[in-house]
Amino acid sequence: SSVNKKLQIGWVLILALALLLGACGGEAGNGTGTLALSITDAPVDGADQVVVEFTGVTIQGDSGRIDIDYVSPKTINLLALQGGLRESLLERLELDAGHYSWIRLKVNAVADGVLDSYIDIVNSDTIPDGRYELHIPSGAQTGLKLNNSFNVVENEILDLTIDFDLRKSVHQPNGQTYGPSMDPVFFLRPTLRLVDANVSGEISGLVDPQIFVINEQNCSAQEAGYAVYLYEGDVIPDDMDGIDPDPVSTTMVTADNGYVYTLAYVEPGDYTIALTCVADLDDPNTDDAAVTFVGAALVTVTTGATTTHNFSP
């Protein structure tokens, strides 16, 4: 009958609506995904160790805040994490699928006279060799915050790496001291870059020191300033001064069967790379005309691949 047909149609519509609502609910994040979080480093000159004591991680999601406190602090020497090495901060944490707006790293680097986070200075022209306290302003209250949003997808692993660029982040204001021994004050005002390791690539290659001779560069005898700078797009390289173009990252050139470099965890795209032998003179607080570059080249980074570029005369 027509009444039965109408009832059947009604039930079909109700069932279809229920299935649609169920599907929408799944997209909103009823399932779970996995987050892995690690840290790597772009180095700083004149230091033998830069040690930061991490106590946990806070993650802000659309559905609330998640606090993770370590059973005991993770003491990490950031200078040991170069050339693609990284240290885990979170091992495969299961999270609700959905959108997350920021990450905060909890640190111990506040109290005067406590060497929880510290820097070891060596071969400095202006500061005596030794171990000095590393301060992170408001570290106890705000930690190290990354205002980078990301999405956790159901049944997938998101592998994030934090690039901790120490060359930009460690500051020693001239003449500023503390305590009865009048020790220098070192501040950590981090420049942090968050990269999805699953889609990143890297740049690496050889450096022929003759490139500096050919270009009449006045290089230091100890080669402590050999570094490669990475810039987004096709630009003319400049030093670190907070004015575009500022490097996205830097890496030291190391002596290992010749002179080699690696820029790891780089997002896909076009970049300018350039070589300098006086990176140790690059003060992020000033526009230092003494920092000059040679061998600038445009390279393309693709997911999961190593782009090779050798610096030669």
Secondary structure as UniProt FT lines:
FT   HELIX           2..25
FT   HELIX           26..30
FT   STRAND          32..42
FT   TURN            45..46
FT   STRAND          47..61
FT   TURN            62..63
FT   STRAND          64..77
FT   HELIX           78..80
FT   TURN            83..84
FT   STRAND          87..96
FT   STRAND          98..108
FT   TURN            112..113
FT   STRAND          118..121
FT   STRAND          130..135
FT   TURN            137..138
FT   HELIX           139..142
FT   STRAND          144..146
FT   STRAND          150..152
FT   TURN            154..155
FT   STRAND          157..165
FT   HELIX           166..169
FT   STRAND          170..171
FT   TURN            174..175
FT   STRAND          177..178
FT   TURN            179..182
FT   STRAND          183..184
FT   STRAND          186..188
FT   STRAND          192..196
FT   TURN            197..199
FT   STRAND          201..207
FT   HELIX           210..214
FT   TURN            215..216
FT   TURN            221..222
FT   TURN            224..225
FT   STRAND          227..232
FT   STRAND          249..252
FT   STRAND          254..255
FT   STRAND          259..266
FT   STRAND          269..276
FT   HELIX           279..281
FT   TURN            284..285
FT   TURN            289..290
FT   STRAND          294..301
FT   TURN            303..304
FT   STRAND          306..308
//
